[in-house]
């Protein structure tokens, strides 16, 4: 979908209803805005999308994940 918008007072831009509906944007949602190649990119901050595309700030190995998983399973199977 492509549409034109007008820049308003204080440089505000109104997101047309059809665009908001297509992207499932609702009042109170947090969006990310960035500039790339002279374009404005506005993205819906979906937790799954963030986990895939977001900046990585921690590292964990597969062995560590497996160990944590086993400990959690044991805590459910053998509650104290």
N, C-alpha and C positions, 0 to 999 in steps of 0.2 A: 504494500500500500504506500502510495506517495501522496502527500498533501502539502499545501502551503500554509504557513502560519505567520502572523505578524508579531514583531517584537513590540511589546507595550512599554508602559512607564516602568522605570527601574529595571529595564532590560528583561522583563518577564516574557515567557512564552507559554501560551495556553495549549495544552494537549487536547486535540479534538476528541470528542466522545468516541467516535468510531475507532480511533487508534488506541485509546485507553481500553476499550472493550476487547479489541483484538489481542492486546498484550496482557489482559486481565489486571490492569492497573487500577487500584482502588485508593480512595482517600486515606492518607496516613502511611501508604507504602513508602519505602525508602528506595530511591533510584540512584544509580551511579551515572555521572556525566563525565565524559572525557573527550579530549580532542585527539584525533588521529588523522594524519594526511589532510589537514585543513577541513575536517568534517567534525561535527559534534555527534558523539555517540552516547545515547541515553539507554541504559540497561536496567531492567527490572532486577532487583537484588533477590533472586531466588536462592535459597540455602543450598540446593543441589548444584545450581550453576556456579555459585560462589565456591563451593568445595572443589569444583573441577577447574574453573578459570581463575579463581582468586589467588592472591599472592600467598605463597607458601611460607610459613613461619616456623614450622617444626618438622623434625624428621623422625621417623620410626621405621624399624625394619619389620619384615614379615615375621621373623622369629619373635619379636617383641609383641606383635599383634596376636600371634598364636598363644603366647604365654598368658597375656591378659585375658584372652578368650577362655582359655582353660581355667584360669583362676575364677572368673565370673561364673562359669558353668558349675564348678565345684562349690561355690558359695550358695548356689541355688539348690544343688543336690544334697549338700551337707550343711544346712543352716546351724549356727552355733546356738 
